[in-house]
Amino acid sequence: MKPKVLLLLAHLLLVAAALHAADTTRVAPSAIILPTGFTSTFVAENLGQARHIAVHPSGDIYVKLGKLSEGKGIVGLRDTNGDGKADKITSFGEYPGTGIAIKNGYLYASSNSEVYRYKLTGRNEIEDIDKPELVVTGLVDRGQHNSKSIALDNAGNLYVNVGAPSNACQVQDRTKGSPGQDPCPILETAGGIWQFKADGKGQTYAQGSRYVTGLRNVVGLDWNTQTNSLFVMQHGRDQLAYLFPNLYDSLQSAELPAEEMFEVIKEGADFGWPYCYYDGVRQQKVLAPEYGGDGKKAERCAGVEAPVQAFPAHMAPNGLLFYTGNQFPEKYRNGAFIAFHGSWNRTPLPQKGYFVAFVPFANGKPSGPWEIFADGFAGTETITAPGRAQYRPCGLAQGPDGALYVTDDAKGTIWKISYKPA
């Protein structure tokens, strides 16, 4: 059997294991490891593949599902008796996806190729639940990296990730010896962030604009109101050792490239994919081997945008939230929370991630080392395959009281993390 087929079969087995989630032991909220003064509670469980989450000022919660559950792709949660748990659950939206957000009286939600919005009434009811407005349509969906994560600014703009349906833009994807396409044609319609009007109707690529390029895939993104700029989390490329065993060994491949946080300071910026990747050890962008790189030289990568923060490889940053509440201690204000979904390709090392991290910020920039904020979701210390993780953090949202909400897309659990000083 050909190596490419064997690799594909191995990947499919890992994915199947993750979806099966054979170990169904329930991890109690108290098992989540948090800093002193913080506690966690379950808001809801078994919702389906819970991806991103939005919380209304009223406290109502909306969760986007990556796969339909009983034919619906959005779950609305309401706590009617004040006990902290959702006791009124509604489902709507006949499309799967990842992105969801609330802005200026509308609930925005994405499929893997469109963005819709629902008008919210003053009582936080959806005006016409079966007839959402189609805001954006026709975005690339070829299966790989197809989640259309969204963010909105305060000037009426909508930002949509269009992930690249490729690992490194090879002529034959993930194939030994296949060169990188140069220029990469994928970048014309994917591999970047597109900007649209938040109140537009049926916009396509023609009505939108490519805001920035050179991003392999962004699942977590958020508009930072302090800096008035977009921040994004990039999923780095895979399989350096498999594709180029003469240049990288398996340990190097497990640790390269870094996952990256970028601030989009200027429209039209280029973050380097597929020609470049970020080496966290060297702390620089280096030329990808598909384009003549040897793991050391930079060449055309010397001028591309650098990350404002780098993280260990392959941890899959799926959620990003800038904390603007008052409930948490001062150190967390205007800092960034990141939900790391967890790796599948760090062999021969243990898999890594499956936690919520925090990056302190000062004056709009990272001001110290990142730290693990919430851990224990995996339910075990050593993860050899993603299917062994109990829960996999994915989405983040801030509640009206300043609490932090975390979703899990393995079992469909929603946590609420609160702080109360001793």
C-alpha positions as CSV (number, residue, x, y, z in Angstrom):
1,M,0.0,0.0,0.0
2,K,1.3,3.5,-0.9
3,P,2.7,5.7,2.0
4,K,0.1,8.4,1.1
5,V,-2.7,5.9,1.5
6,L,-1.3,4.6,4.7
7,L,-1.0,8.1,6.1
8,L,-4.6,8.9,5.1
9,L,-5.9,5.7,6.7
10,A,-4.0,6.6,9.9
11,H,-5.4,10.1,9.9
12,L,-9.0,8.7,9.4
13,L,-8.5,6.3,12.2
14,L,-7.5,9.1,14.5
15,V,-10.5,11.2,13.5
16,A,-12.8,8.2,14.0
17,A,-11.4,7.7,17.4
18,A,-12.0,11.3,18.3
19,L,-15.5,11.2,17.1
20,H,-16.3,7.9,18.8
21,A,-14.9,9.2,22.1
22,A,-15.0,5.7,23.5
23,D,-14.2,6.6,27.1
24,T,-17.4,8.2,28.2
25,T,-16.5,8.9,31.8
26,R,-17.9,12.2,32.9
27,V,-15.3,14.8,34.1
28,A,-16.9,16.8,36.9
29,P,-16.6,20.6,36.7
30,S,-14.4,20.5,39.8
31,A,-11.9,18.4,37.9
32,I,-11.1,21.4,35.7
33,I,-7.9,22.9,37.0
34,L,-8.1,26.6,37.5
35,P,-6.2,29.4,39.3
36,T,-7.1,30.1,42.9
37,G,-10.5,31.8,43.3
38,F,-11.9,30.4,40.1
39,T,-14.7,27.8,39.8
40,S,-16.4,26.0,36.9
41,T,-19.9,24.7,36.4
42,F,-21.7,22.8,33.7
43,V,-24.2,25.0,31.8
44,A,-25.3,22.2,29.4
45,E,-24.1,18.8,28.2
46,N,-24.5,16.5,25.2
47,L,-25.4,19.3,22.8
48,G,-23.6,17.8,19.8
49,Q,-20.4,19.1,18.2
50,A,-20.4,22.5,20.0
51,R,-18.0,24.8,18.2
52,H,-18.2,28.6,18.8
53,I,-20.4,30.4,21.2
54,A,-22.0,33.8,21.7
55,V,-23.7,35.1,24.9
56,H,-26.4,37.8,24.7
57,P,-26.4,40.7,27.3
58,S,-29.6,39.0,28.7
59,G,-27.5,35.9,29.5
60,D,-29.0,33.8,26.7
61,I,-26.4,31.6,25.0
62,Y,-26.2,30.5,21.4
63,V,-23.9,27.6,20.3
64,K,-23.0,26.7,16.7
65,L,-22.8,23.0,15.9
66,G,-20.2,21.6,13.5
67,K,-22.6,18.8,12.7
68,L,-26.3,18.8,12.6
69,S,-28.1,17.5,15.7
70,E,-31.7,16.3,14.8
71,G,-31.4,18.4,11.7
72,K,-30.4,21.7,13.4
73,G,-27.1,23.5,13.6
74,I,-27.7,26.2,16.2
75,V,-28.6,25.7,19.9
76,G,-30.2,28.4,22.0
77,L,-29.8,28.0,25.8
78,R,-31.7,29.9,28.5
79,D,-31.6,29.6,32.3
80,T,-35.2,30.4,33.4
81,N,-34.9,29.7,37.1
82,G,-31.5,31.2,37.9
83,D,-29.7,28.0,38.9
84,G,-26.9,28.4,36.4
85,K,-28.0,25.6,34.1
86,A,-29.8,25.9,30.8
87,D,-33.4,24.5,31.3
88,K,-34.9,25.9,28.1
89,I,-33.1,24.6,25.0
90,T,-34.2,25.5,21.4
91,S,-32.6,24.4,18.1
92,F,-32.8,26.0,14.7
93,G,-30.7,26.7,11.5
94,E,-30.5,23.8,9.1
95,Y,-26.8,24.1,8.4
96,P,-23.6,23.0,10.3
97,G,-20.7,25.3,10.8
98,T,-18.5,27.0,13.4
99,G,-18.9,30.8,13.5
100,I,-21.4,32.6,15.7
101,A,-21.5,36.2,17.1
102,I,-24.0,38.8,18.4
103,K,-23.7,42.4,17.2
104,N,-26.0,45.4,17.0
105,G,-29.2,43.4,17.6
106,Y,-28.4,40.6,15.2
107,L,-27.2,37.0,15.7
108,Y,-24.7,36.1,13.0
109,A,-23.9,32.4,12.2
110,S,-21.9,30.7,9.5
111,S,-22.1,27.5,7.6
112,N,-19.0,26.2,5.8
113,S,-19.7,28.4,2.8
114,E,-22.2,31.1,3.9
115,V,-22.9,33.6,6.7
116,Y,-26.4,34.3,7.9
117,R,-27.9,36.7,10.4
118,Y,-31.1,36.7,12.5
119,K,-32.8,39.8,13.8
120,L,-33.1,39.8,17.6
121,T,-36.1,41.6,19.3
122,G,-35.8,43.7,22.4
123,R,-36.7,40.6,24.5
124,N,-33.9,38.6,22.8
125,E,-36.3,36.5,20.7
126,I,-35.4,35.8,17.0
127,E,-37.8,37.7,14.8
128,D,-38.1,35.1,12.1
129,I,-36.2,32.0,13.1
130,D,-36.9,30.1,9.8
131,K,-35.9,32.9,7.5
132,P,-32.4,34.3,8.3
133,E,-30.9,37.0,6.1
134,L,-28.1,35.6,3.8
135,V,-25.2,38.0,4.3
136,V,-22.4,36.1,2.4
137,T,-22.5,33.2,0.0
138,G,-20.3,31.1,-2.2
139,L,-17.2,30.8,-0.1
140,V,-14.8,28.0,-0.8
141,D,-15.6,24.7,0.9
142,R,-13.5,21.7,-0.2
143,G,-13.7,19.8,3.1
144,Q,-10.3,20.5,4.5
145,H,-10.0,23.6,6.8
146,N,-13.5,24.7,5.8
147,S,-14.9,26.3,9.0
148,K,-15.9,29.9,8.4
149,S,-15.1,31.5,11.7
150,I,-16.3,35.1,12.0
151,A,-15.6,38.4,13.9
152,L,-17.2,41.9,13.6
153,D,-15.7,45.3,14.3
154,N,-17.5,48.5,15.4
155,A,-17.5,50.0,12.0
156,G,-20.0,47.7,10.3
157,N,-17.6,45.2,8.9
158,L,-17.7,41.4,9.0
159,Y,-14.5,39.3,8.9
160,V,-14.6,35.7,7.7
161,N,-11.8,33.1,7.7
162,V,-11.5,31.2,4.5
163,G,-9.1,28.4,5.3
164,A,-6.9,26.9,2.6
165,P,-8.0,23.4,1.5
166,S,-4.4,22.3,1.6
167,N,-1.5,21.6,3.8
168,A,1.2,23.5,1.9
169,C,-0.2,24.2,-1.6
170,Q,1.6,21.3,-3.2
171,V,0.6,20.2,-6.7
172,Q,-0.5,17.0,-5.0
173,D,-1.5,17.7,-1.4
174,R,0.4,15.9,1.3
175,T,2.5,13.9,-1.2
176,K,6.2,13.2,-1.0
177,G,8.1,14.8,-3.8
178,S,5.3,17.1,-5.0
179,P,6.5,20.7,-5.3
180,G,4.7,23.7,-4.0
181,Q,2.7,25.7,-6.5
182,D,4.3,29.1,-7.1
183,P,2.4,31.3,-7.1
184,C,-0.2,29.4,-5.0
185,P,-3.5,29.7,-6.8
186,I,-5.4,28.8,-3.6
187,L,-4.7,32.3,-2.3
188,E,-7.1,33.8,-4.8
189,T,-10.1,32.5,-2.9
190,A,-8.8,31.0,0.4
191,G,-5.9,31.1,2.8
192,G,-6.8,34.5,4.3
193,I,-9.4,36.7,5.9
194,W,-12.1,38.3,3.8
195,Q,-14.0,41.5,4.8
196,F,-17.7,42.1,4.0
197,K,-20.4,44.5,5.1
198,A,-22.1,43.2,8.2
199,D,-25.5,44.4,6.8
200,G,-24.9,43.3,3.2
201,K,-27.2,40.9,1.4
202,G,-26.0,37.9,-0.6
203,Q,-22.4,39.2,-0.9
204,T,-19.9,37.1,-2.8
205,Y,-16.2,37.4,-3.2
206,A,-16.9,40.1,-5.8
207,Q,-18.6,42.3,-3.2
208,G,-16.1,41.6,-0.4
209,S,-12.4,42.1,-0.3
210,R,-9.4,40.0,0.7
211,Y,-8.5,41.7,4.0
212,V,-5.2,39.8,4.6
213,T,-3.6,36.7,3.0
214,G,-1.0,34.0,3.7
215,L,-3.0,32.3,6.5
216,R,-3.3,28.5,6.3
217,N,-6.3,28.3,8.6
218,V,-7.8,30.5,11.3
219,V,-10.5,29.1,13.5
220,G,-10.0,31.5,16.5
221,L,-10.2,35.2,15.8
222,D,-11.5,38.2,17.7
223,W,-11.8,42.0,17.3
224,N,-9.7,43.8,20.0
225,T,-11.7,46.9,21.0
226,Q,-8.7,48.3,22.9
227,T,-6.4,48.3,19.8
228,N,-9.3,48.5,17.3
229,S,-7.7,45.7,15.3
230,L,-8.3,42.1,14.4
231,F,-6.3,39.3,16.0
232,V,-6.2,35.8,14.6
233,M,-4.8,32.4,15.6
234,Q,-3.2,30.4,12.8
235,H,-3.1,26.6,12.6
236,G,0.4,25.8,11.4
237,R,1.2,23.3,8.7
238,D,1.8,19.5,9.2
239,Q,4.0,16.6,8.2
240,L,7.5,18.1,7.7
241,A,9.3,14.8,8.5
242,Y,6.9,12.7,6.5
243,L,7.2,14.9,3.4
244,F,10.9,15.7,3.8
245,P,12.6,13.0,5.8
246,N,16.0,14.2,4.5
247,L,15.5,17.6,6.2
248,Y,13.5,16.9,9.3
249,D,13.3,14.0,11.8
250,S,10.1,13.0,13.7
251,L,11.0,15.0,16.8
252,Q,11.5,18.2,14.8
253,S,8.3,17.6,12.9
254,A,6.5,17.2,16.3
255,E,7.7,20.6,17.4
256,L,7.5,22.5,14.1
257,P,6.0,24.9,13.1
258,A,4.8,27.1,15.9
259,E,1.1,28.0,16.2
260,E,0.9,31.8,15.8
261,M,-1.1,34.8,17.1
262,F,-1.2,37.7,14.7
263,E,-2.4,41.2,15.0
264,V,-3.7,42.6,11.7
265,I,-2.3,46.1,11.7
266,K,-2.8,46.9,8.1
267,E,-5.2,45.7,5.4
268,G,-3.4,43.7,2.7
269,A,-0.8,42.2,5.0
270,D,0.8,38.9,4.0
271,F,1.5,36.3,6.8
272,G,3.5,34.0,4.6
273,W,1.6,30.7,4.0
274,P,2.4,28.5,2.1
275,Y,5.9,29.8,1.3
276,C,6.9,30.3,4.9
277,Y,6.4,28.9,8.4
278,Y,7.4,30.1,11.8
279,D,10.2,28.3,13.7
280,G,9.6,28.9,17.4
281,V,13.1,27.8,18.3
282,R,14.8,30.1,15.8
283,Q,12.1,32.7,16.4
284,Q,11.8,33.6,12.7
285,K,9.9,32.8,9.5
286,V,11.8,30.3,7.4
287,L,11.3,29.1,3.8
288,A,9.1,26.1,3.5
289,P,10.7,23.0,2.0
290,E,8.2,22.8,-0.9
291,Y,9.7,26.1,-2.0
292,G,13.4,25.3,-1.7
293,G,13.7,25.7,2.1
294,D,16.1,23.7,4.2
295,G,14.8,24.5,7.7
296,K,17.2,27.4,8.1
297,K,17.1,29.9,5.4
298,A,14.6,32.7,5.2
299,E,15.0,34.3,1.7
300,R,11.5,35.5,0.6
301,C,10.1,35.0,4.1
302,A,12.2,37.8,5.6
303,G,9.6,40.4,4.8
304,V,6.4,38.7,5.8
305,E,4.4,39.5,9.0
306,A,5.7,37.9,12.2
307,P,3.5,36.7,15.1
308,V,3.0,38.8,18.2
309,Q,3.0,35.5,20.2
310,A,4.0,31.9,19.3
311,F,2.9,28.6,20.9
312,P,4.0,25.0,20.6
313,A,3.2,23.2,17.4
314,H,0.0,21.4,16.4
315,M,-2.1,22.4,19.4
316,A,-4.9,23.7,17.2
317,P,-6.0,27.2,18.6
318,N,-9.7,27.1,17.9
319,G,-11.0,29.9,20.1
320,L,-9.8,33.5,20.8
321,L,-11.4,36.0,23.2
322,F,-10.1,39.3,24.5
323,Y,-11.4,39.7,28.1
324,T,-13.1,43.0,28.7
325,G,-15.1,42.2,31.9
326,N,-14.7,43.3,35.5
327,Q,-15.3,40.0,37.3
328,F,-11.8,38.5,36.8
329,P,-8.8,40.0,38.6
330,E,-7.0,43.0,37.0
331,K,-4.3,40.9,35.3
332,Y,-6.9,39.3,33.0
333,R,-8.4,42.6,31.7
334,N,-7.8,43.2,28.0
335,G,-5.7,39.9,27.9
336,A,-6.4,37.0,25.5
337,F,-7.9,33.7,26.3
338,I,-7.2,30.9,23.7
339,A,-8.9,27.5,23.5
340,F,-6.5,24.9,22.3
341,H,-8.4,22.0,20.7
342,G,-5.5,19.6,21.0
343,S,-3.1,17.9,18.6
344,W,-3.3,14.7,16.5
345,N,0.2,14.8,14.9
346,R,2.9,15.2,17.6
347,T,4.0,11.5,17.4
348,P,6.4,10.2,18.8
349,L,5.8,12.8,21.5
350,P,2.5,12.8,23.5
351,Q,-0.2,14.9,22.1
352,K,-0.5,18.4,23.5
353,G,-3.1,21.1,24.1
354,Y,-6.7,20.4,25.3
355,F,-6.6,23.4,27.6
356,V,-7.5,27.1,27.7
357,A,-4.5,29.4,27.8
358,F,-4.1,33.1,28.7
359,V,-1.8,35.7,27.3
360,P,-1.5,39.0,29.3
361,F,-1.6,42.2,27.4
362,A,-0.5,45.7,28.1
363,N,-0.9,48.7,25.7
364,G,-2.4,46.3,23.1
365,K,0.6,43.9,23.0
366,P,1.5,40.7,24.8
367,S,3.2,41.7,28.0
368,G,4.4,38.4,29.4
369,P,4.7,34.7,28.8
370,W,1.5,32.8,28.1
371,E,0.2,30.4,30.7
372,I,-2.3,27.6,31.0
373,F,-5.5,29.0,32.6
374,A,-7.9,26.1,32.5
375,D,-6.7,22.5,32.3
376,G,-7.9,19.0,32.9
377,F,-10.4,18.8,30.0
378,A,-8.6,15.8,28.6
379,G,-9.3,13.7,31.8
380,T,-5.9,12.2,31.7
381,E,-2.3,13.5,31.9
382,T,-0.9,11.8,28.9
383,I,-2.8,11.9,25.5
384,T,-1.5,9.5,22.8
385,A,-4.4,10.1,20.4
386,P,-7.1,12.8,20.4
387,G,-9.9,10.2,20.8
388,R,-8.6,9.6,24.3
389,A,-9.3,13.1,25.4
390,Q,-12.6,13.4,27.4
391,Y,-13.3,17.0,26.2
392,R,-11.7,19.2,23.6
393,P,-12.0,23.0,24.1
394,C,-13.2,24.9,21.1
395,G,-15.1,28.1,21.6
396,L,-15.0,31.0,24.1
397,A,-17.4,33.8,25.1
398,Q,-17.7,36.3,27.8
399,G,-21.0,36.6,29.7
400,P,-22.7,39.8,30.8
401,D,-21.5,39.2,34.4
402,G,-17.9,38.8,33.2
403,A,-17.8,35.0,33.4
404,L,-16.0,33.0,30.8
405,Y,-17.8,30.3,28.8
406,V,-16.0,27.4,27.1
407,T,-17.4,24.9,24.6
408,D,-16.3,21.3,23.9
409,D,-16.9,19.8,20.6
410,A,-16.3,16.1,21.6
411,K,-19.3,15.7,23.9
412,G,-21.1,19.0,23.5
413,T,-20.4,20.5,26.9
414,I,-20.6,24.1,28.0
415,W,-18.7,25.3,31.0
416,K,-19.1,28.6,32.9
417,I,-15.9,29.8,34.7
418,S,-16.4,32.3,37.4
419,Y,-14.2,34.2,39.9
420,K,-14.9,35.0,43.5
421,P,-12.1,36.3,45.7
422,A,-11.6,34.5,49.0
